[in-house]
């Protein structure tokens, strides 16, 4: 059973820092966008405006694009190893972004390496909460989510001061401190003791990819005989349809941000 506290409160704070650092930096892309545009190009150059906006969009998209892959790694290697390695990769990507001389290398360093590292650090922070909390999981999730909102509110103010005083590149190096703290926070994801059933089964890491006989649930039947409907899925139909609609609705959640910033700067 989840301990419902104890070490779990420290895990909650680490997960809150993770959400705040990752999405605080990503949601402050408007401040970084303006600074990148001044550093690498001109606001009068439409192509340069698009190239610069693509850096932040690529970074945000890669975080969620890598989530299915990160989930597999989390199941195999555990939350701690996945989060620590992800924070280290994000640190390397953000630090290397501070040494570029043009906008194109940022697609790799900031848009892919840094974003993939953030994804590998972010996903385990959601999984580990269910290991330590059950009755209080709703409260803990709310506190962790609130962390990202606090960082989103405060980070643009910090970035504005840093960019005006030390410039874009040193600002990115200061943000590396957030990733280093995230690297240390990943070590708090201490795995709980495995159950007796897992020990008896051997707990092989390769079991995720082992062959298993598929037996569909009672409510899930493919009816292709006797002229019935093409697919009778029972209660699965409503649930699956709901999540598909949620995924489609979330596709445009972050798309308007670069366009809005571009229109403001051009006007």
KOLBAMAR-427558 format. One record per residue (C-alpha): x, y, z; chain; residue in three letters. Coordinates in Angstrom, 3 decimals. Layout:
[atom [X,Y,Z],"A","ALA"]
...
//
This chain:
[atom [0.000,0.000,0.000],"A","UNK"]
[atom [1.214,3.556,-0.686],"A","UNK"]
[atom [2.663,5.135,2.484],"A","UNK"]
[atom [0.458,8.249,2.081],"A","UNK"]
[atom [3.185,10.567,3.339],"A","UNK"]
[atom [6.626,10.359,4.886],"A","UNK"]
[atom [9.216,10.307,2.124],"A","UNK"]
[atom [6.361,10.844,-0.302],"A","UNK"]
[atom [6.114,14.517,0.642],"A","UNK"]
[atom [9.697,15.033,-0.512],"A","UNK"]
[atom [8.850,13.181,-3.709],"A","UNK"]
[atom [5.904,15.544,-4.152],"A","UNK"]
[atom [8.192,18.592,-3.826],"A","UNK"]
[atom [10.617,17.091,-6.341],"A","UNK"]
[atom [7.768,16.453,-8.780],"A","UNK"]
[atom [6.537,20.016,-8.251],"A","UNK"]
[atom [10.000,21.359,-9.072],"A","UNK"]
[atom [10.064,19.171,-12.169],"A","UNK"]
[atom [6.725,20.435,-13.471],"A","UNK"]
[atom [7.626,24.006,-12.620],"A","UNK"]
[atom [11.056,23.907,-14.242],"A","UNK"]
[atom [9.984,22.125,-17.399],"A","UNK"]
[atom [6.795,24.026,-18.158],"A","UNK"]
[atom [7.966,27.274,-16.609],"A","UNK"]
[atom [10.773,27.459,-19.151],"A","UNK"]
[atom [8.553,26.267,-21.981],"A","UNK"]
[atom [5.713,28.654,-21.193],"A","UNK"]
[atom [8.153,31.563,-21.007],"A","UNK"]
[atom [9.032,31.007,-24.661],"A","UNK"]
[atom [7.689,34.458,-25.542],"A","UNK"]
[atom [10.483,36.205,-23.653],"A","UNK"]
[atom [13.109,33.905,-25.150],"A","UNK"]
[atom [11.552,34.329,-28.602],"A","UNK"]
[atom [12.002,38.098,-28.563],"A","UNK"]
[atom [15.575,37.771,-27.313],"A","UNK"]
[atom [16.451,35.145,-29.933],"A","UNK"]
[atom [14.990,37.333,-32.647],"A","UNK"]
[atom [17.108,40.288,-31.559],"A","UNK"]
[atom [20.219,38.135,-31.266],"A","UNK"]
[atom [20.028,36.169,-34.504],"A","UNK"]
[atom [17.902,38.278,-36.838],"A","UNK"]
[atom [15.470,41.120,-37.286],"A","UNK"]
[atom [11.749,41.431,-36.591],"A","UNK"]
[atom [11.307,42.808,-40.113],"A","UNK"]
[atom [12.482,39.527,-41.631],"A","UNK"]
[atom [9.403,37.292,-41.911],"A","UNK"]
[atom [11.459,34.159,-42.540],"A","UNK"]
[atom [13.580,34.808,-39.479],"A","UNK"]
[atom [10.481,35.345,-37.366],"A","UNK"]
[atom [9.132,31.974,-38.468],"A","UNK"]
[atom [12.472,30.213,-37.870],"A","UNK"]
[atom [12.710,31.657,-34.380],"A","UNK"]
[atom [9.129,30.742,-33.473],"A","UNK"]
[atom [9.762,27.198,-34.677],"A","UNK"]
[atom [12.388,26.676,-31.930],"A","UNK"]
[atom [9.874,27.001,-29.102],"A","UNK"]
[atom [7.162,25.100,-30.948],"A","UNK"]
[atom [9.507,22.202,-31.680],"A","UNK"]
[atom [10.625,22.062,-28.067],"A","UNK"]
[atom [7.094,21.965,-26.672],"A","UNK"]
[atom [5.966,19.390,-29.231],"A","UNK"]
[atom [8.885,17.054,-28.560],"A","UNK"]
[atom [8.091,16.916,-24.842],"A","UNK"]
[atom [4.696,15.323,-25.454],"A","UNK"]
[atom [5.775,13.413,-28.564],"A","UNK"]
[atom [8.340,11.458,-26.535],"A","UNK"]
[atom [5.930,10.593,-23.709],"A","UNK"]
[atom [4.965,7.120,-25.029],"A","UNK"]
[atom [8.641,6.210,-25.390],"A","UNK"]
[atom [9.417,7.588,-21.943],"A","UNK"]
[atom [6.594,5.492,-20.465],"A","UNK"]
[atom [8.233,2.337,-21.802],"A","UNK"]
[atom [11.607,3.333,-20.342],"A","UNK"]
[atom [9.938,4.120,-17.023],"A","UNK"]
[atom [8.364,0.660,-16.889],"A","UNK"]
[atom [11.681,-1.016,-17.685],"A","UNK"]
[atom [14.239,1.025,-15.736],"A","UNK"]
[atom [12.098,2.707,-13.096],"A","UNK"]
[atom [11.234,6.314,-12.316],"A","UNK"]
[atom [14.522,7.297,-10.678],"A","UNK"]
[atom [16.901,6.256,-13.451],"A","UNK"]
[atom [14.664,7.637,-16.182],"A","UNK"]
[atom [14.224,11.009,-14.476],"A","UNK"]
[atom [17.910,11.424,-13.599],"A","UNK"]
[atom [19.092,10.600,-17.110],"A","UNK"]
[atom [16.428,12.865,-18.591],"A","UNK"]
[atom [17.468,15.814,-16.424],"A","UNK"]
[atom [21.104,15.248,-17.396],"A","UNK"]
[atom [20.211,15.212,-21.097],"A","UNK"]
[atom [18.138,18.364,-20.663],"A","UNK"]
[atom [21.055,20.055,-18.895],"A","UNK"]
[atom [23.390,19.197,-21.771],"A","UNK"]
[atom [20.905,20.430,-24.370],"A","UNK"]
[atom [20.280,23.726,-22.589],"A","UNK"]
[atom [23.962,24.345,-21.935],"A","UNK"]
[atom [24.900,23.614,-25.553],"A","UNK"]
[atom [22.179,26.036,-26.670],"A","UNK"]
[atom [24.118,28.848,-25.023],"A","UNK"]
[atom [27.090,28.364,-27.358],"A","UNK"]
[atom [25.386,28.495,-30.768],"A","UNK"]
[atom [26.106,31.232,-33.283],"A","UNK"]
[atom [22.952,30.942,-35.417],"A","UNK"]
[atom [19.314,29.950,-35.054],"A","UNK"]
[atom [19.509,26.608,-36.895],"A","UNK"]
[atom [21.548,24.663,-34.279],"A","UNK"]
[atom [18.878,25.537,-31.697],"A","UNK"]
[atom [16.535,23.139,-33.490],"A","UNK"]
[atom [18.799,20.318,-32.321],"A","UNK"]
[atom [20.076,21.590,-28.969],"A","UNK"]
[atom [16.968,23.331,-27.629],"A","UNK"]
[atom [14.186,21.853,-29.748],"A","UNK"]
[atom [15.203,18.178,-29.565],"A","UNK"]
[atom [17.913,17.419,-26.984],"A","UNK"]
[atom [16.655,19.759,-24.278],"A","UNK"]
[atom [13.011,18.875,-24.957],"A","UNK"]
[atom [13.628,15.117,-24.949],"A","UNK"]
[atom [15.499,15.447,-21.670],"A","UNK"]
[atom [12.573,17.378,-20.205],"A","UNK"]
[atom [10.199,14.670,-21.389],"A","UNK"]
[atom [12.255,11.923,-19.743],"A","UNK"]
[atom [12.316,13.939,-16.511],"A","UNK"]
[atom [8.643,14.938,-16.621],"A","UNK"]
[atom [6.874,11.634,-17.215],"A","UNK"]
[atom [8.336,9.772,-14.185],"A","UNK"]
[atom [7.268,12.662,-11.932],"A","UNK"]
[atom [3.661,11.771,-12.741],"A","UNK"]
[atom [4.106,8.036,-12.312],"A","UNK"]
[atom [5.946,8.163,-8.986],"A","UNK"]
[atom [3.117,10.018,-7.246],"A","UNK"]
[atom [0.849,6.988,-7.597],"A","UNK"]
[atom [3.470,4.875,-5.840],"A","UNK"]
[atom [3.447,7.012,-2.693],"A","UNK"]
[atom [-0.135,8.260,-2.563],"A","UNK"]
[atom [-3.563,6.808,-3.125],"A","UNK"]
[atom [-6.106,8.493,-0.869],"A","UNK"]
[atom [-4.319,11.862,-1.135],"A","UNK"]
[atom [-3.389,11.495,-4.790],"A","UNK"]
[atom [-5.854,14.163,-5.904],"A","UNK"]
[atom [-4.455,16.691,-3.440],"A","UNK"]
[atom [-0.865,15.863,-4.328],"A","UNK"]
[atom [-1.533,16.145,-8.051],"A","UNK"]
[atom [-3.110,19.547,-7.462],"A","UNK"]
[atom [-0.075,20.788,-5.529],"A","UNK"]
[atom [2.342,19.488,-8.172],"A","UNK"]
[atom [0.332,21.088,-10.952],"A","UNK"]
[atom [0.238,24.371,-9.041],"A","UNK"]
[atom [4.029,24.344,-9.086],"A","UNK"]
[atom [4.074,24.767,-12.849],"A","UNK"]
[atom [1.697,27.731,-12.617],"A","UNK"]
[atom [3.890,29.486,-10.039],"A","UNK"]
[atom [6.988,29.003,-12.192],"A","UNK"]
[atom [5.069,30.148,-15.282],"A","UNK"]
[atom [4.120,33.392,-13.518],"A","UNK"]
[atom [7.545,34.152,-12.040],"A","UNK"]
[atom [9.998,32.908,-14.673],"A","UNK"]
[atom [9.153,35.535,-17.337],"A","UNK"]
[atom [9.973,38.239,-14.802],"A","UNK"]
[atom [13.290,36.580,-13.990],"A","UNK"]
[atom [14.116,36.022,-17.651],"A","UNK"]
[atom [13.373,39.637,-18.517],"A","UNK"]
[atom [15.803,40.861,-15.845],"A","UNK"]
[atom [18.490,38.347,-16.824],"A","UNK"]
[atom [18.248,39.041,-20.547],"A","UNK"]
[atom [18.469,42.804,-20.015],"A","UNK"]
[atom [21.484,42.443,-17.738],"A","UNK"]
[atom [23.563,39.530,-19.074],"A","UNK"]
[atom [22.047,38.653,-22.469],"A","UNK"]
[atom [20.481,35.554,-23.971],"A","UNK"]
[atom [23.373,33.115,-23.725],"A","UNK"]
[atom [24.143,33.700,-20.057],"A","UNK"]
[atom [20.416,33.534,-19.330],"A","UNK"]
[atom [20.325,30.021,-20.788],"A","UNK"]
[atom [23.264,29.098,-18.579],"A","UNK"]
[atom [21.424,30.379,-15.532],"A","UNK"]
[atom [18.456,28.212,-16.518],"A","UNK"]
[atom [20.817,25.245,-16.437],"A","UNK"]
[atom [20.752,25.645,-12.645],"A","UNK"]
[atom [17.080,24.662,-12.720],"A","UNK"]
[atom [17.959,21.531,-14.677],"A","UNK"]
[atom [20.785,20.674,-12.283],"A","UNK"]
[atom [18.409,20.910,-9.315],"A","UNK"]
[atom [15.988,18.748,-11.310],"A","UNK"]
[atom [18.820,16.237,-11.768],"A","UNK"]
[atom [19.270,16.069,-7.994],"A","UNK"]
[atom [15.511,15.926,-7.408],"A","UNK"]
[atom [15.285,12.793,-9.550],"A","UNK"]
[atom [17.247,10.846,-6.929],"A","UNK"]
[atom [14.355,11.276,-4.492],"A","UNK"]
[atom [12.189,8.943,-6.613],"A","UNK"]
[atom [13.079,6.031,-4.376],"A","UNK"]
[atom [11.377,2.841,-5.546],"A","UNK"]
[atom [9.198,1.100,-2.993],"A","UNK"]
[atom [9.765,-2.537,-2.106],"A","UNK"]
[atom [8.443,-4.971,-4.700],"A","UNK"]
[atom [5.533,-7.170,-3.747],"A","UNK"]
[atom [5.792,-10.889,-3.038],"A","UNK"]
[atom [4.007,-11.646,-6.275],"A","UNK"]
[atom [6.609,-9.715,-8.270],"A","UNK"]
[atom [9.449,-11.494,-6.509],"A","UNK"]
[atom [7.935,-14.906,-7.205],"A","UNK"]
[atom [7.462,-14.082,-10.877],"A","UNK"]
[atom [11.076,-13.009,-11.219],"A","UNK"]
[atom [10.357,-9.421,-12.270],"A","UNK"]
[atom [12.209,-9.743,-15.564],"A","UNK"]
[atom [12.746,-6.436,-17.365],"A","UNK"]
[atom [12.136,-8.085,-20.682],"A","UNK"]
[atom [8.644,-9.129,-19.636],"A","UNK"]
[atom [7.302,-5.957,-21.231],"A","UNK"]
[atom [8.239,-7.291,-24.648],"A","UNK"]
[atom [7.550,-10.975,-23.992],"A","UNK"]
[atom [4.887,-12.811,-25.895],"A","UNK"]
[atom [1.578,-13.026,-24.121],"A","UNK"]
[atom [-1.647,-14.649,-25.131],"A","UNK"]
[atom [-4.230,-11.968,-25.840],"A","UNK"]
[atom [-7.644,-12.488,-24.303],"A","UNK"]
[atom [-10.034,-9.627,-25.015],"A","UNK"]
[atom [-12.249,-8.325,-22.203],"A","UNK"]
[atom [-15.857,-9.410,-21.924],"A","UNK"]
[atom [-17.086,-6.018,-23.119],"A","UNK"]
[atom [-14.746,-6.011,-26.124],"A","UNK"]
[atom [-15.821,-8.233,-28.996],"A","UNK"]
[atom [-15.292,-8.040,-32.701],"A","UNK"]
[atom [-18.539,-9.232,-34.223],"A","UNK"]
[atom [-18.132,-10.157,-37.856],"A","UNK"]
[atom [-20.678,-12.967,-37.931],"A","UNK"]
[atom [-24.482,-13.149,-38.174],"A","UNK"]
[atom [-24.728,-9.684,-39.707],"A","UNK"]
[atom [-24.044,-7.839,-36.439],"A","UNK"]
[atom [-22.386,-4.441,-36.262],"A","UNK"]
[atom [-18.779,-4.158,-37.351],"A","UNK"]
[atom [-17.495,-3.541,-33.857],"A","UNK"]
[atom [-19.245,-4.034,-30.533],"A","UNK"]
[atom [-17.016,-2.606,-27.820],"A","UNK"]
[atom [-19.354,-2.090,-24.892],"A","UNK"]
[atom [-18.205,0.417,-22.295],"A","UNK"]
[atom [-14.820,0.774,-24.033],"A","UNK"]
[atom [-16.472,2.736,-26.842],"A","UNK"]
[atom [-17.440,5.743,-24.718],"A","UNK"]
[atom [-14.124,5.886,-22.851],"A","UNK"]
[atom [-11.981,5.542,-25.963],"A","UNK"]
[atom [-14.015,8.110,-27.860],"A","UNK"]
[atom [-13.652,10.568,-24.970],"A","UNK"]
[atom [-9.855,10.292,-24.892],"A","UNK"]
[atom [-9.567,10.533,-28.661],"A","UNK"]
[atom [-11.578,13.766,-28.601],"A","UNK"]
[atom [-9.401,15.103,-25.767],"A","UNK"]
[atom [-6.262,14.343,-27.770],"A","UNK"]
[atom [-7.630,16.058,-30.863],"A","UNK"]
[atom [-8.704,19.115,-28.874],"A","UNK"]
[atom [-5.270,19.443,-27.291],"A","UNK"]
[atom [-3.466,19.523,-30.646],"A","UNK"]
[atom [-3.958,23.260,-31.005],"A","UNK"]
[atom [-3.329,24.171,-27.375],"A","UNK"]
[atom [0.137,25.595,-27.947],"A","UNK"]
[atom [-0.065,26.379,-31.648],"A","UNK"]
[atom [-1.506,29.919,-31.344],"A","UNK"]
[atom [1.310,31.156,-29.075],"A","UNK"]
[atom [4.055,31.624,-31.725],"A","UNK"]
[atom [1.546,33.053,-34.197],"A","UNK"]
[atom [0.253,35.522,-31.624],"A","UNK"]
[atom [3.767,36.646,-30.754],"A","UNK"]
[atom [4.664,37.020,-34.419],"A","UNK"]
[atom [1.582,39.162,-35.095],"A","UNK"]
[atom [2.313,41.388,-32.092],"A","UNK"]
[atom [5.922,41.953,-33.139],"A","UNK"]
[atom [5.061,42.574,-36.787],"A","UNK"]
[atom [2.288,45.027,-35.881],"A","UNK"]
//
